[in-house]
Amino acid sequence: MQVKKYSGELVPFDEAALRRSLTRSGASEQEVNLVYENIKGSLYDGISTKELYELAFTSLRGKKDSYAARYSLKKALRELGPEGFYFEKWIARLFQEDGFQAVTGQTVQGHAVSHELDVVALKDGKLFAVECKFRNDADAKVSVTTPMYYKSRKEDILGINYTFFGQNLQFSDGWLVTNAYFTTDSIAFANHYKLNMLSWNYPEGKCLKTRVDNNGEYPVTCLTNLSSQDKAMLLKNQIILVKDLLKNPEVLNTIQVPKDKQEVLLKEAKELIDSPLSHE
């Protein structure tokens, strides 16, 4: 049996890979078996990855909302679009959760030209320029031209004094971050020039997926009991992480979410955060 990817490419169906992705939702082995048996009869040759995802998502949600929320992380990151403005906000929050001071949308003058920096982060006296590459396509890959461009931009701002967070500082290094994938050439280039890069599945063991699962830094867009309008309103109110919602549940009154729905929503959020999924 073959599966059609978003790009239209046909690839062999991989039962083991599907089971691994279901396991990463936090479901037990027994629950994964039940989910797989539930969706197996609906599989057919040429099924799209989108349809396969929807089958798995619906079945997982029948077990527990937080399983489906965790399973939907990749899609939830794409919902931080369409231009990636909130993806940059989310990346800044990831750095803040790691003890950095971080701000978004900064412009600095380099040696040659000015640069718009998506995120500027500071920790232990070290200042980092973070470039975010947001992609709407589920199978998108960032080609080698992007780290090449990022390297030249980084070099243009090194060795210059800037004022950030009330201090006079120079950039120590930077990060190139994407919700998509890096091509093998991108990774080879980054390894050679010792560039810091972070994507959905890179670097192994410290990629976005692993980091979020280990630290509970889920974007609010992954919650299954939120409508698209609710998500947009929460983001507008600077509720970027699920943790932010749990710290400030009163915002649900502000955006006029009904009380009964609030209870279900906060239960899902608490389950998601209180049951971290460690990949280690």
N, C-alpha and C positions, 0 to 999 in steps of 0.2 A: 504494500500500500504506500502511496505517495501523498505528501502534504504540500500544498501550494503556499509559498511564503508571500509576504506583502509585495515583494518585487515581481511576483509572477513565476519565480523559479520553483521547480518541483524538486523536492528532496525526499528521501526515504523516511517513512514514519519510524520514529525511534521511541519504542515503549519505555525503555529504561530512562531516557531523557525526560519524558513526560512524568514518570514516577518521581524522578529527582526533583522536578519543579514543584510537584504536588507536596513532596516532603518538606521543601523549603517554605511552604506556607505555614508550617508549624503543626500540621496534622500528624497524628500517630501513624505507624505502619498499618495498623488495622483500618484506620479511617481512609488512608491512601488507597488501600485495596478496595474498600467499599466505593470510593469515588471513581476509581478506574472501572470497576465492574458496572457502575451506573452509566458511564459515558461510552463504554466499549461498543454497545449496540448501535450507537449513533455515528460511529466512525465510518468513513467510506473513502474510496480511492479518489484523491484529488481534493480532499477537504482542505479548506483554507486554515492558516494558522490562527486567523481571527475567530473563525467558527470553533476551532478546537479550544482556543482560550475561553470563549464564552461558555462552552459546555463545562469545562473544568471549573471556571469561576462560579457558575450557578450551582454546581454540585457541591463545591467547597462551602459556599455560603449556606447551603442546607445543613451543613455540619456546625459551622460557627462563622459569624460575620468577620471576626478578626483573621481567620484563615484566608478568606477571600480578599480582605484588605491587604494582607501581606503579599498574596499572590498577584495582586494588581499593581504592585509597585512600579514596574516598568511603564505601564500605561499611565499611572498617576503622575510620573515625571513628565510625560508628554502633555499632560493637562496643565502643566505650569507654563504653557505657551499662551497664544500661538507664536509670539515673538521671543519668548524665553525670559521676559522681564522677571517673572516670579521664580524662574529657575535660578537666576542670579541671586535673588533674595534667599532662596533655599540654600544655595551653596554658602552664602555668607553666614546663615544660621548654623550650618554644619561646622564651619570654622569657629564660630562663637561657642558651640557646644564643646569644642576641643580646647577651650580656654583662650582663644584668640579674641582680640578686638577686631571687628570687621565692619566695613562700610561698602556700599555699592555705588556705582555710577560716578566715578571720579575722573577728572581730566587733568593730565599733567603735561608739561613741556619736556620733551626729550632733547637729546643733543641735536637732532635734525628736525623732527616734527613733533606735533602734539599727539597725545594718545588718550583715548577714552578707555579707562580701566573698569572692567566689570565689577571686580571686588578687590579691595585693598585690605590686607589682614596683618595684624601685628601680634607677636608673641615673643617673650624673652628678648626684647630688643631687636628682633629680626622682622623686617618688613617684606611682605610678599605681594606681588602683583598677580592677580588671578584672572585668567582669560576663560570665559565660558562659551562653549559652542553647543547651542541647543538645536536638537533635531526633532521634527515631527514624525518622521518615518521610522517605524519600528525596527527596520533592518538597516538603518543608515550607518555608514562608516565614514570616519573622518580621514581624509587622504593625507599623504605625507606633506603636501603643500601647506597644510595648517600648522603643524609644529615648526616648519621652516619659517613661516611668517611670524609665529609666536616667538621664536628664538631671536629674530631680528628686532622685534618690538622690545623684547626684554633687554637686549643689549643696548638699545637706544636710551633707556632710562636708568641704566646702572651708572653709579659714580656721580650722581646728582643729588643735592640736598633737597628734600621736600618736607613740608610740615603736615604731619598726620597725627591725630590723637594727642594734640598739644605738644608734640615733640618734633625736633629737627632730625630727620632720619634719611638714610639712603636705602634703596631696595637691596635686599640680600639675595633674593631669588624670586621665582614665580611658579605658577601652576597652570597647566592647561587642562580644563575639565570639560567633559561632555557626558550627556545622558545616553549617547550612542556608543559605537564601537570604534576602535582605532584599527586601521589597516596594519598588516605586518610591516610594511615599509615605514609607517608612522612610528611604530614601536622600535624598529631597528634604528631609526634616526634619533629618537629620544634616548635610547640606551647609549648610543655613541657619544652624544653631546650632553649626556647626564641631565636631561630635562625631566622635570616632575610632571607626570601625566596621570590623570584619573578618569576612568570611564566606567560604563556599566559592568564590564568584566575584567578591567585592568587597573592596577597590577593584581596578579593572582594573590588571593588571600587578603588583599587590602582594597579591593575594588568598591565601587559605590554600593552595589547590592550587599556585599558582606558588611561593609561599614554601617549601613543603615540597619541591617538585621541585628548586628552585635550591639549597637548603641541606641536603637529605638528612635532614630532620627527620621521617622516617616513623615512625608509631606501630608498635609491635611487632605489633599486630593485623593488619597487612597481609601478614605473612609467610605464604605458602601452605602451607608444610610444618609448620605448627603446628595442633594440634587446638584446639577451643574450650576444652577443659580446660587445655591447655598455656598458651594465651593468658591465661586467668584466673589461673593460678598465677604467670606471669611478672609480670603487673600487680600482683598481691598482693605480690610481692617487689620492687616499685618499679622493674621493668624496663619503662619507658614507651616509650622510643625504641628503634629497631633499633640505633642507635649504642650504647645502654646494654648491649645483649646482646653486641655485639662487644667492648666493654670488659670485660665480666664473663661470659664464656662458661661459667664454672664453675657458674653458677646452673642450667644445664641438668642438671647432676648432682643438684643439690638437689631439683629437681622430677621427677627420675627419667626423663629423656628418654633412650632407648636410644642407645648410642654411634654406631651406624650412621646413625641419624636425625639426631644432632647434626651430623655431618659435612655432610650434605645441607643442613640448616637454616642452618649458619654460612656455607656457600658461597653460598646464596641471599642472606643478609643482607649479605655482603661485596660481591657483585655489585651489589646495590641501592645501597649507599652509595658504592661506588667508581665508579659511572657516573652522576653527577648529570645531570639533564635540565634544561637551561637554557631558559627561555621568552624570554630576552632576545635 
